[in-house]
Amino acid sequence: MARPDRSVRIGGGAGFGGDRIGPAVDLAERGNLDALVLECLAERTIALGHRRRLADPGQGYDPRLRARLTALLPPAVRGGVPILSNMGAANPRAAGEAARAVAAGLGLDTLKIAVVTGDDVLDRIDLDAPALEDGRPIGEHGPVISANAYLGADALLPALDAGAGLVLTGRVADPSLFLAPIAHGLGWETRDWPRVAAGTLAGHLLECAGQITGGYFADPGVKDVPRLADLGFPFADVRADGSAVIGKLPGTGGLVSRATVREQLLYEITDPAAYRTPDVLLDVRGVTVEEAGPDRVLVRGAAGRPRPGTLKVSVGYHAGHRAEAEISYAGPNARARAELAGRIVAERLAPAGLTPRLDVIGPAGPPDDPGGECRLRVAALARDPGHAEDVCHEVEALYTNGPAGGGGVRTRVDDVVGIVSTLLPREAVVPATEILEAPVARPTA
């Protein structure tokens, strides 16, 4: 049932897997939140998680899960603030067990943990289906590693209805992580399209955490942001009518302004009339953004149409091996020597069918500049790992087989995971919620 006199405050505690932990702890401690969301999963991240899970069935979740939860669970439990996060990545069930161990170590014996699964659809995708990005069959891009459907807010509501203090998921659409606690707290129906659109908009604004408080916005002398080293993360006060006030905590660095909000509003919006999510087709053309006080911005005017009948699926595949190698040249004529080194490497690799990218980093000063210094970077993508190693060997060989004065060689070869997308009928994706009631037993002294 809708609660017309209520508002909820949702915090954005992470915008990617490598985000800072401190600002989220600050939100949990003094943000007076109704929920804290940690959005830690990118498209390639989950495919990399599947590779870790294949190597070790107990892995595949976010590597920083334990560190985040160790810092966040005590203030969140004290304040009665549920945490929702996609840190489950490729293995939400293992993430739940890891969270139970953390809770046990912290003495949080009453914490109820929910694990949401059902996004892994590797056994249901058609490898002959065209990729949305280029129209080529999915299977032609390379050996498929993973396929994860973007779940919506409705997949998370059972966990919140059950009173979970921690909800761990795999692939969920970023705004949906926020929409779920908004809809739960305000009693919204998941087919109330105007309200679902409003909640989706709020989630979209919060999903990148520090981006909306000035972190990705800052450009010195053009868009100055104060105290970036102490950047605070955002929250949204969402009202029953769907309007939201975006803000940050007093005393934190950064900036919430009409400009930061508008920049984040446009982030990743491919079609402003129909931004596709699992919950709604969001229309942001009528959205207004108004200053409402220091570091407070009022956002309203989202519109929505019924959710699509298909869900987007992110498919990870093995795209080959990337070689990167660097070597430096210093002193007079440094740039010319670096450029010659690049030509030598390109000529050596040509018989193997490799055309490397060559970048000379450093100033193009006068040839007689005694303080000149340049660094050659060579990069190439190869299907065969041996050819990738050849790139590194050729740069290393420049020590004695190339121009004078080369030094400081660094090389690396990485497997490359590519990402393409496809669609799957909604009815083919079946979310499930498992409640982990009690932490594992704490070890005795």
N, C-alpha and C positions, 0 to 999 in steps of 0.2 A: 504494500500500500504506500502510495506517495506521501511524503511528509512535507507539507507546504511551508512550514515555519522553520525548517531545519536547513543547515548548511554543513558541508563536510570539508575538512582540510586534508589534502593529500600531498605528501612530500615526494619530491623526485630525488632519490638518494644515489643514483648512478646512471650514467648515460652510455657506458660501455664497460667491458670487462676489466680494463685497466684503470678505471676511474679511482679518484681518491676516496678513502674511507672516512676521514675526519669530518667532512661537511655533512655526511649522512648521520654520523653519530651526533653532531650538533643538532640536526633536525629532530632526531629521536629524543634527545635530552630536553630541549626547550622549545620545540616547535608546536606543542599542543596539537599534535596530529591525530587524525582518525585512521590513517594508514600511511605506510612508507613503502614506496615501490623502488626496486633496484632493477633497472633495465640493463642487462649485462651481455646480451647476446646479439652478435651480428651474423649475417648470412654465412660468411666463411667460418666464423667461430664454431658453429654447430657441426659443420663438416669435419673440422679439425678434432672436435670432441669425439665424433664417431671413430676417427682413426685411433684415438687414444683408447677408446672402449674396445676396439678390436684387439689391441695389444694387451689390454688388461680389463676384464669384464667389470672390475670394481671402479673403473675410472670413466671419464667422459663428461663429467660435470665441471663447472667453473673451477679452475685451479685456486682461485682466491676465496672460495666459498667459506672455508674454515676461518680465515682471517677476518672476513667481513662479519660473519655471524658471531665470532668471539667478541668483537667490538660492539656490535649492534644489539645482540639479544638482551643483555642486561638492562639497558635503558628502555628498550622497546617493551619488554615484559613488565618492567616497573610502571610504565606509563599506559599499559594496555593498548599498545600500538601494534596492530598486525603488520607483518612484513610480507610483501608479495614480490617474487623474483623469478626470472627465467634462468637462474644460475644452474638449474637442473640440466640444461643444455642437452647433450646426447644421452644422458642417463639420469633422469629425475629420481628414479627409485634409489640409486646409489647415493645421490645427493641427499635424499631424505635420511638415509642411514648415517651419512656423515654429519648431518645436522643434529640427529639424535645424540651422537657421540659428543658433539660440541655442547649441546644443552646439558647432557649428563655431567660433563666436566665443569660446567658453570653452576651446577646445582639447581637448574631450572626444571624441576621434576613435574611441573604442571603444564609445561608447554605442549600444545597440541599442534602437530606438524601434518600438513596435507601435501600429498604428492599428486600432481595432475599429469596424466599421460594421455597418449592417443594421437600425438602429432607425428609420430614416426610412421610413415606410409610407404616405406621403401618397397614393400611387397605388393603395393597397389598401383604404382605408376606404370604408365605405358611408355617404354623406351622409344617407341616409334612416334610418339606424340611430338608435335613441333614445340620447340622452346619459344617462349614469349619474346625473347630478346632478338632472335635472328631467324626463326622459322625452321631451323634445321632440327632433325629428330634428336631427341634428348640423348639417345645412346651413341650418336655419332661424335659427341663432344669428347668422350673419353670414358674410361671405366667409372661407373657410378659408385660413389661412396655413401651417399645419404640422400634421403628425401623426407622433408619435414613440412607438414601443412601448418599454416598459420591459424591457430585456434583463436576463438573470440572470447569475449567476457563471459558468455554463458557457460564456458567450460570451467571458469573459476568460481562462479557463484556457489556451487555446492560446498566448496571448501570453506567459504566465508559463512555460509548458512550453518555449517557445523561448528563454528566458533574457533577455527584454526588461527593460531597466533603466528604461524609461518606457513606460507604457501609457496611451494617450489614447483616450477613447470619446466617444460622444454620450450619448443617454439610456440610462442604466442605473439600475436601482433602487438607491437609496442604500445599503441594507444589503449589496447584492450586490457593491459595490465592495470591501467589507471581507471578505466571505465568500470571495471568490476567493483572495486571498493566504493566508487562514487554511486553507482546504481544500487549497491547493497545498502549503503548508508542513507540514501534518500528514498529508498523504496520504489525505484523506477522499474518499469517493465522493460524487458529487452526488445520489445517490438514497439515501444513508444519512440518512433523515429526522431522527432524533434529533440527529445531529451537525450536519446542515445547519441545523436549528432553532437549535441552540446558537450556531453561527457567525453566523446571521442576527441573533440577539439581541445579540451583541457588536457587530455592525455597526450595528444600530439605536441602540445606546447611544453609539457614537463618531461617528455621522454628522453631528452638529451641532457638533462640536469644542467650543468654549468653553462651550456650554450646560451640559454635564455637569460642567465645572470651576467652575461658579458664575456664568458670565456672564449667562445669561438667568434665573438663579435668584434673584439678589440682590434684596433688598427691605429697605432700611435700617431698622433697629430691629425688623424682623420676621425676616428671614433675612439676617444680616450675612455678608459674604464679605470676607476680608482682601485687600488689595493688588490691587484689580481693575484698576488701571492697568497692572499687570504680569502679567495673566492668562496662565497656562500652558495649553497644549492637552493633551488626554488621550491615553493609550495603553491598550491591553488586552493582558494576558498571557493568552493562550488555551491551555488545556491539552488534551491528547489526549482527555480525558473530556468536553470541552465546557464545563467551568467556566471562568470568566474573572475576572481581577482587574483592575479599572479603577483607573488611577492617573494621576499627573502627575509631572513632573520636580521634583527637589528644588530649592528656591530660587525657584521660580516662584510668582506670585500665584494667588489663587483657592482653590478648595476642592473636594475629592472626598469626599463623605460619603454615608451611606445616603439622606439626603434628596435630594441632587442627582441621585443615580442613579435613585431611584424617580420623580422628576419627569420625567426624560428617558425612563424606561421607558414611561410613559404617553403620551408625546408622539405624537400622530397615530395612536394605536392605536384604530381604530374598533371592532374586535371582538376583545377579549382572548382569545377562544377560537379565532379563525381570522383572524389578521392576514395579509392576502393579499400575497405577494411572488411574483416569478417562480420562486423556488427552492423554496418550501415554504409551507404554511399554518401559521403560527406560533401556538402556544398559550402564552401567558405567564401563565396562571392559577396555575401551580405554581412560578413563579419566586421564589426567595428572594434577599434582598439583605442582606449582613452586613458590618459593619465588620471589616476585616482588618488594620488598622494606620493610622498617620497618612496621610491621603490615599490610602488603599487600601480598595477595597470588592470583596468576593467576590460574584459573581453566578452562579447555577446554577439548574437546574430547568426549562429550556425544553423544550417538547414540540412535535412537528411531525407533520403529515400530508402525504401526497403533494401535489406542486405542482399548481396548477390547469392545465387544458388550454387556457386562454386567457390572453393577455397584455393588461394594461391599456395603453391608448393615450391619450396626452395630446394633445388637439387644440387648436391655437391659432386664433383667428378675430379678425377686425377688428370690435371692438364699438362703434366710434364715436369721438368726439372729446371729450376732457374739458377744460373751461375752468375755470381757477381764477384768482380776482382778489381782491385785498385792498386795504383803505384804512383809515387810522387816524383817530381822533378823540381829542382831548385837552382837558383843562380841565374846568370845571364843566359838568355835564349831558352828559358825553361818551357815556355808554352810551345815553341816550335818542336822541342824534343818530345814533349808529351803528345803532340799531334802526330808526329812521326811514329811514336810507339803505338798509337791507335791504328794507324794504317798497316803497320807490320802485323798486328794481331788479326785484323780483319782479313788480310791476305792469307795468313796461315790457316784461318778457320774456314775459308771459302770452300775448299775441297770437301769438307764435311757437310756442306749445305747450310752452314750457320752464317747468319748476317747479324753480328752483334750491334748493340747500341753503344755508341762511343760518346762520352761526355768529358770534356776538359774543364775542370773546375778551378777557377782562379783568374786573376786579372790578366788582360792582354796588354801588358805594359810594353815599354820599348825593349827591344831585344837585348840591349846592353844593361838592363836593370839588374844590379847585383843582388837585390833582395827579392827578385821574382820567385814565386813558388806556384806550381800547378799540380793538380792531381788528376790522373786519368782514371776514369771509371768505365769498365767494360761489363756489359750485361747481355745475357742471351738466354733464350728459352729453348730447351731441347727435349725431345721425346725420350732419347736414350740418355741414361745417367752418365755413361762413359763420355759422350760428347759434351755434356755439361762440365765434367771434370777437365776435359781438354781446354776449355776456355780458361780455367784457372791456371792450368799448367803453362799455357802460352804467355799469360801475363807474368807469371813467376819467372819464366825463362828470359824475360826482358832484363833481368839483373845483369846478365853477361852477354845477351844476344841482341840487345836493343840499343837505343841511344844512351849517351853517357849520363851517369849520375842518377840512375833510377834507384829508388829505395822505398822502404815502408810498405811492402806488398801485404795486402790482406785479401783473403779469398773465402768464399763460402758457396755451398750448393744446397738448395732447399727444394723439397717437393712442392709443387704448386697445386693448390686446390682451386678449381674454377667453379663458378656458380651460374646456373641458369634456372629459369622458372617455368612452371607449367600450372595447369589448373586441374582440380579434382572435384567431382560432385560432392556437395556438402554431406550427403548421406553416407559417403564412403569413409568418412572420418568420424570416429567414435571416441570422444574423450572419456576418461575415467578418473575418478578421485579415490585415493586411498588415504585414510587417516591413520597416522602413527601416534597413538595415544601417549605412550610412556617412553621416556628416554631409556637407552640401554643402561644396564647397571654400571654405576661408577666403580672404578677399581678400588679395592681396599688397600690401605697402607701396608 
